[in-house]
Amino acid sequence: MSDPTTAGLNAPALGQLTAALDRWVGAGRIAGAVVLVERRGALGLFDAIGQQDAARGVAMRADSIFRIYSMTKPIVSVALMQLAEQGRVLLRDPIAKYLPAFAGAVVGVDGTAPQRAPTVHDLLRHTAGLTYEFHEPAPVRQRYAAANLYSRRRTNAQHLELLASLPLMHEPGSIWDYSRATDVLGRLVVVLVDAPLGEHLRAAIFEPLGMVDTGFEQPPDQHARIAEPLAEPSAGVPLVPVFDARAPSAMQSGGGGLMSTAADYARFLRMLLAGGQSDGARLLGRKTVEFMTADHLGAIPRANELLPPDHGFGLGFAVKTALGGHTGPGSVGSYGWSGAAGTAFFVDPAEAMFALILTQAPGLLDDVSELFRQGVYAAIE
């Protein structure tokens, strides 16, 4: 049970946040949401709002299962850093040392040789020269789109070979461009451990933390818990398709394939806030977590506005470096990320707090994230 007072949060202010989400449900903007806030080790808010599946009249549950898309990336980044701690990979290593398909990487459609090879570090911070096809149109991104990289029918190995056959968008290390780099990280983990990505994540992260509902697939007896977006959102809300969470997938996408619940993902965030350990399970060293959640970009320019002006990027997370440069409040040093279907989280060490919101509203991610962030910070006593 949540207790705002013990968490140092203002209950009426949290009520304003849930009331705002209720209004969005009533206005047909979102079907529903699950919100969770923990501060100073106390659960301050854990609420299920609206509908899990509006078309079927199913109410949202605290344990509803969501497509978390790019909130997969921090989990896979942690898995890679566990292997780095074990000495099985160095961040300075070229990607091609482990994934030979990248040995012949070229930059641009004219096939220019890169000035240096992309590294594992570049993958973690999205400076490897890769991109996503949904960014501003460009010849390389058109190649990505034509290759149908979104297909869930290819295995991780097949996806990697196809991606490596396409040119890089940028010189490695020259620019931050949110990209398919974490899909490559996922394949790298598979090669290093010689096991399927989902199997390794379960053994290395999910089971130690008790994340019992997180995975690339959900068994049929849990399909009734899967949250769905509105089939017909209100006017002005884009209708963006999501993947079929009930269909098997050959691809275990390290960049966006996981499904999870609020309670499960909270266990992962609690581990990060506690410096790499939770409930007696140590997944990472404290200094490794500090390293991952520091800004690794410095003066490296950004290719797009997916990274807000007052943020840098660490190893799997956006990191707030200043106040006032963006519309979202927070503390310097807080970090987080989001998922394309309408999920978002942040961890704020200065406030001993983490918070997450799970929706399936892919056309409203930015609005959902800002509303939630504003509401949480307004509730701090």
PyMOL commands that set and color helices and strands:
alter all, ss='L'
color gray80, all
select helices_A, chain A and resi 11-26+54-56+69-85+95-97+100-104+120-125+139-146+156-164+181-193+197-209+220-225+262-273+286-292+349-351+365-378
alter helices_A, ss='H'
color red, helices_A
select strands_A, chain A and resi 32-39+42-53+58-59+66-67+259-260+277-278+281-282+311-313+318-320+335-339+343-348+353-358
alter strands_A, ss='S'
color yellow, strands_A
deselect
rebuild
show_as cartoon
